[in-house]
Amino acid sequence: GLTYGLEEFPTHELYALVDVSEQMMEDSEFNLEQELQQEFSEQFAVTEGAAFVNGNGAGKPEGLLQSADLAVTVSGSASSIGDATGQANGLIDLYHGLKTAYALQGTWLLNRATLGLVRRLKDGQNNYIWMPGLASGVPNTILGQPYVEVPDMPDVAAGAFPVVFGDIRRAYTI
């Protein structure tokens, strides 16, 4: 049920420090400031992405996969995204195990290697569960819902959680 209370959200600072002289900035043959900004933003994004998925809460946010409240659906196979018969029943169970209100706005999160495995999965009628977006602006889908490639999601392995599904905007706030 719905509960209310107070929660403290500590902020964690991420910064970069570069020792560059003003003369170097002015005399550079290329736009050094723009180059540094681009490099910093890329490295910040990599660090933030890892923390948003697997952060332990110590000096960084608690990652999505670290929450004790995360519900789990077991696929039935430790070495494959498919179940014991090679079908997508685990993903179908995950999709239908979520309340309708959350599933309607649901998005799949998985890394590129896992996506490659999911694209091969079929349902009980031998239809692929991954579907290409056929019209301009229509996303590719898994079981009718869009997905996002998240490089920091784990690969398929025993005891791993390689796929997340839900209304991520309501489940995790950055």
C-alpha positions, 0 to 999 in steps of 0.5 A: 500500500501507499505509505508516507514518510521522510527520506534523506537523499544525500547529494554526491559531488562529481568533479574534474580538475585540470591544470591548464594555463590561460596561455595554453587555452589562448594559444591552442591550435584548436578549441581546447576548452571545447575538447575538455568539456566534451571529454569531461561530459563523456567521463561523467556520463560513464561514471554516473551510468555505472552508479545509477545501475550498481551504485552502493550508496557510499559516496554515490547513489544507490543503484537501481539493481541494489534496491532491496525492493526490486521484485525478481522474475526467474527465467528458469535458465542460468546460462541463457535469457530463454527458459529451459525450452529456449523460449521467452517465458521468463520475460513474458512472466516479468512483463505480466507480473507488473501491475498494469499501470506500471506496465503501460509505461514500461521500458526494458533496460538491458545491455547490448549483449543481452539484447542480442540474445533477446532478439533471438527469442520466440514465444510459444507460437514461434514468433519473435518477441523483438519487433522492429519499429516499422514507421519513422519515430516508432521504437523497436520493442520487446513484447510491445514495449520500448527498450533502452540499451544500458551498458552497465546492466550485467550480462546473462549469467547465473544469479545475475539480473540482466533485464529490468522492466517497469515504469523507470520514471516512477521507479528511479529518480535522478 
